[in-house]
Amino acid sequence: MLNNADILSNIPPLGGKEGAAGPHREVVARWRVPMYGKVYEIEFEHGTASGKRVLWIDKQEVFRRDWMFKLVGEDMFKLEDKRCIIRVDPMPGFRYSYSLFVDGKSYEQFTESQAKALKTWEAKLGDNFYRIVLEKNTLNIYVNGKLIEENGEFVDGGTDTTFLEDGNTFVLSARTSGNKREGIVHRLTVNGAEVFDAGGTTTVP
C-alpha cells in the first residue's frame, strides 16, 4: 500500500484564479477524504523558501501562514467533527513528505475503515448525477452529501427504503444473505434499474 508521501510527492503547481491565493498555487499534497456521505478534497500548499502554508478544502481557503521560519511541523484543523493533522517531515535532498491524519488515524487507515463502513453508488440520469452513500453502522443514507429522512419499510427478508430525487424513484434494499460471512446484502435501484457499486458511475436510461 502506498503511504502519504508516495501518493502526494511531486504534484505540480496549479494554475487558475482561486481565491486569495492568486493565479499560482504551490500545491504539494492532495487527499480525498470520504466522510458523512461527502468526499472532501484537501489541498496543501507549502512554500519551501518562505515556509508558507495554506490549506484548501473543496477550493476554499481554510488557513494561511505566509512566513514560517520552521519549515517542518504539524498543522491542526477540523473536518466536520473530526480532528485532522497535516504533518510536514524532512526528507534527504531538501525535500519534504506530507502526511494527513484524520481522527487519530493515518489517511490510509481512515479511508480503509471508511471503505468498510460505507457502501457507495453513483448514478447518472440525463444531466443529473447522484452519489448515494449508506453508512452501514448507522443506516444513514446520504444523497449528494445530504442526509435523507426516510425510514425503511419491513418486507419479506429485510427492508426497502424508498426516496425521490428530481422525480426519480430510488429504492435501497437490504436483505439477509443467509451467509454469516457475507451478512446483509444491499442493492440500489432507480426507476427500477439497478445501480451497480463495483466502481464507476452507472448511466440509467
Salt bridges, closest charged atoms under 4 A:
GLU18 OE1 - ARG25 NH2 3.49
GLU26 OE2 - LYS52 NZ 3.44
GLU41 OE1 - LYS59 NZ 3.31
GLU43 OE1 - ARG25 NH2 3.16
GLU43 OE2 - ARG30 NE 3.10
GLU43 OE1 - LYS59 NZ 3.54
GLU45 OE1 - LYS52 NZ 3.61
GLU61 OE2 - ARG64 NE 3.15
ASP66 OD1 - ARG64 NH1 3.23
ASP75 OD2 - ARG53 NH1 2.80
ASP75 OD1 - ARG65 NH1 3.02
GLU80 OE2 - LYS38 NZ 3.98
ASP89 OD2 - ARG87 NE 2.97
ASP103 OD2 - LYS82 NZ 3.82
GLU112 OE2 - LYS116 NZ 3.94
GLU122 OE2 - ARG131 NE 3.72
ASP160 OD1 - ARG175 NH2 2.95
GLU194 OE1 - ARG187 NE 3.32
ASP197 OD2 - LYS119 NZ 2.32
